[in-house]
């Protein structure tokens, strides 16, 4: 006892280099030998404490020691066997100082589990996963439960372990029990982290998403847990599950939309930037043809995403919310009851400098004949498209998409009189006057839109008198004349500027 006491006094420090030297001198081998030959509870308690101290070393030396690459041979596997036996004995209540010994043993296992390359070996070590599963049934103090869940979470953070652990009898039930009802904040955090990592495996995703208890637990953790990291891990787990196409309808409809509601609440109000970003990512993963209507009709979801995309304090969250919104909107059709809500949301998102896909979505929608009247008549659509074209901060691609959207809308006869208004004409004049190779398509699209508006005879007088319009059409006429002389051919359209100019001059 005196020798062990002296050893503990010598080893109780946090100098990594000294611990490295201690291991290379074989102290772990000696302590392991002592532990295997001792039946005295006090000795066992102190040897476990000494082992915990000596393994506060660097990960590379710990790896060498465990694998047998050091000068005195490896002791890791033998120590794990001894420690697992002792843990079981301590949990049976047949040992003094059980809590202290369990705590130090668990710390040693934690140090081993921090070495990524050791995780597959540890997960397959006979009895280790069984011991971890007992975290939900053994009488352990808060710190011991937290550390044991931390070991489990570390092991789950290795690709080779994820299917093995998910399929291990009782492991998922133990993790879910800790995650759902454990009073320890730390234990819930690492349970949530384990669920996140297990859900990242393609082999686990479908069976995990079919587990009602698991989904309910993730929703609860993401919404009500006090710890930022716990909520973030739970939302990340839902994002991982939504990556599988086969899970998307299931997640979008589970519990009458509680997953969608949890993600909506997180993306709009969670104080943790990472959690909000993950929630936006989960919604992006969920969005596709078969879920679009369910997501679009979920109360407040589209509006929330639009507001986050323009108002969130974090630019990355804004971008991801905009991406989620545009992906949902892409699959919403005019026959769905959420079509108008989708347009409203896109118009709000268009105000954000981080939302670069809104004009592209509107352009795709405007290409469909059945959408054109609804879009042109919808409050704010024409004004927003015009603002994108005129704005100095719009990039060429956004501007091109906005001009093309207006051009598609002018294809509808019933839209032409409605669209002949100053805000639209100002935008088309701006578009038709663009210079530079990168703006060629937008410039031509603006001229085509003006020409189509002019096919409505009642529009021509107002158009001819609109400031700058005749000038840009005259320039387009000159440009087309040069192209025609050079033998260039218009792709998809005839030369329009000259007859358009003549019709507007006659109208004057």
FENSULFEN-V39657 format. One record per backbone hydrogen bond with DSSP energy under -1.0 kcal/mol. NH is the residue of the N-H (numbers start at 1). CO is the residue of the C=O. Records with the same first field share a line. If there is no record, write none. Layout:
# FENSULFEN-V39657
NH->CO / CO
This chain:
# FENSULFEN-V39657
5->1
6->2
7->3
8->4
9->5
10->6
11->7
12->8
13->11
19->15
20->16
21->17
22->18
23->19
24->20
25->21
26->23
27->22
30->26
31->27
32->28
33->29
34->30
35->31
36->32
44->40
45->41
46->42
47->43
48->44
49->45
50->46
51->47
52->48
53->49
54->50
55->51
56->53
62->58
63->59
64->60
65->61
66->62
67->63
68->64
69->64
73->70
75->65
79->75
80->76
81->77
82->78
83->79
84->80
85->81
86->82
87->83
88->84
89->85
90->86
91->87
92->88
93->90
94->89
101->97
102->98
103->99
104->100
105->101
106->102
107->103
108->104
109->105
110->106
111->107
112->108
113->109
114->110
115->112
118->115
119->116
122->118
123->119
124->120
125->122
128->125
131->127
132->128
133->129
134->130
135->132
136->133
137->134
138->134
140->138
145->141
146->142
147->143
148->144
149->145
150->146
151->147
152->148
153->149
154->150
155->151
156->152
161->158
165->161
166->162
167->163
171->168
174->170
175->171
176->172
177->173
178->174
179->175
180->176
181->177
182->178
188->184
189->185
190->186
191->187
192->188
193->189
194->190
195->191
196->192
197->193
198->194
199->195
200->197
201->198
204->201
205->201
208->204
209->205
210->206
211->208
215->211
216->212
217->213
218->214
219->215
220->216
221->217
222->218
223->219
224->220
231->227
232->228
233->229
234->230
235->231
236->232
237->233
238->234
239->235
240->236
241->237
242->238
243->240
247->244
251->247
252->248
253->249
254->250
256->253
257->254
258->254
261->257
262->258
263->259
264->260
265->261
266->262
267->263
268->264
269->265
270->266
276->272
277->273
278->274
279->275
280->276
281->277
282->278
283->279
284->280
285->281
286->282
287->283
291->288
292->288
295->291
296->292
297->293
301->298
304->300
305->301
306->302
307->303
308->304
309->305
311->307
312->308
318->314
319->315
320->316
321->317
322->318
323->319
324->320
325->321
326->322
327->323
328->324
329->325
330->326
331->328
332->329
336->333
339->336
342->338
343->339
344->340
345->341
346->342
347->343
348->344
349->345
350->346
351->348
352->349
361->357
362->358
363->359
364->360
365->361
366->362
367->363
368->365
371->368
375->371
376->372
377->373
378->374
381->378
384->380
385->381
386->382
387->383
388->384
389->385
390->386
391->387
399->395
400->396
401->397
402->398
403->399
404->400
405->401
406->402
407->403
408->404
409->405
410->406
411->408
412->409
415->412
419->415
421->419
425->421
426->422
427->423
428->424
429->425
430->426
431->427
432->428
433->429
434->431
439->436
440->437
443->439
444->440
445->441
446->442
447->443
448->444
449->445
450->446
451->447
452->448
453->449
454->450
456->453
459->456
463->459
464->460
465->461
469->466
472->468
473->469
474->470
475->471
476->472
477->473
478->474
479->475
480->476
481->477
482->478
483->479
484->480
485->481
486->482
487->484
488->483
500->496
501->497
502->498
503->499
504->500
505->501
506->502
507->503
508->504
